[in-house]
């Protein structure tokens, strides 16, 4: 309580991020069928990390897909 380096001791930021997932859960229920439900958590993690570090998720994913196509890595 006396440490001045701790600016925010609430969990508001994590609750806001979790709310995005909870609100969208029903929308993503049929995200590409069974395979989509398996891939969706990974995709959401990548998108949220990009946003957190100030990147552009679409540009990042586009670059990754191009590299996979170039290298022939399809899974």
C-alpha positions as CSV (number, residue, x, y, z in Angstrom):
1,X,0.0,0.0,0.0
2,X,2.9,2.4,0.6
3,X,4.8,1.5,-2.6
4,X,4.5,4.5,-4.9
5,X,5.4,2.5,-8.0
6,X,2.1,0.8,-8.1
7,X,-0.2,3.2,-9.9
8,X,-3.3,1.1,-10.4
9,X,-4.2,-1.8,-8.1
10,X,-7.6,-2.5,-9.6
11,X,-8.3,-5.2,-12.2
12,X,-10.4,-2.9,-14.4
13,X,-8.1,-3.4,-17.4
14,X,-8.4,-7.1,-17.3
15,X,-12.1,-7.0,-16.7
16,X,-12.5,-4.7,-19.8
17,X,-10.5,-7.2,-21.9
18,X,-12.5,-10.1,-20.6
19,X,-15.7,-8.3,-21.4
20,X,-14.8,-8.2,-25.1
21,X,-14.5,-12.0,-25.1
22,X,-17.7,-12.6,-23.2
23,X,-19.8,-10.3,-25.3
24,X,-18.4,-11.8,-28.5
25,X,-18.6,-15.4,-27.4
26,X,-22.1,-16.0,-28.8
27,X,-21.1,-14.4,-32.1
28,X,-18.0,-16.7,-32.4
29,X,-19.9,-19.8,-31.4
30,X,-20.0,-21.0,-35.1
31,X,-16.6,-19.5,-36.1
32,X,-15.8,-21.8,-39.0
33,X,-17.2,-25.0,-37.4
34,X,-15.2,-27.3,-35.2
35,X,-11.8,-26.4,-36.6
36,X,-12.7,-22.7,-36.2
37,X,-13.5,-23.2,-32.5
38,X,-10.1,-24.7,-32.0
39,X,-8.3,-21.9,-33.9
40,X,-10.2,-19.0,-32.5
41,X,-8.5,-18.7,-29.1
42,X,-5.1,-18.6,-30.8
43,X,-6.3,-16.0,-33.3
44,X,-7.8,-13.8,-30.5
45,X,-4.6,-14.0,-28.5
46,X,-2.5,-12.8,-31.5
47,X,-4.9,-10.0,-32.2
48,X,-5.0,-8.8,-28.5
49,X,-1.2,-9.0,-28.2
50,X,-0.8,-6.9,-31.4
51,X,-3.2,-4.3,-30.0
52,X,-1.5,-4.2,-26.6
53,X,2.0,-3.6,-28.1
54,X,0.6,-1.0,-30.6
55,X,0.8,-3.1,-33.7
56,X,-1.8,-3.7,-36.4
57,X,-3.2,-7.2,-36.2
58,X,-4.3,-7.4,-39.8
59,X,-0.9,-6.3,-41.1
60,X,0.8,-8.8,-38.8
61,X,-1.5,-11.7,-39.8
62,X,-1.1,-10.8,-43.5
63,X,2.7,-10.9,-43.2
64,X,2.6,-14.2,-41.4
65,X,0.3,-15.8,-44.0
66,X,2.6,-14.5,-46.8
67,X,5.6,-16.1,-45.1
68,X,3.8,-19.4,-44.6
69,X,2.8,-19.4,-48.3
70,X,6.3,-18.5,-49.4
71,X,7.9,-21.2,-47.3
72,X,5.2,-23.8,-48.1
73,X,4.3,-24.3,-44.4
74,X,0.6,-25.2,-44.4
75,X,0.3,-27.0,-41.1
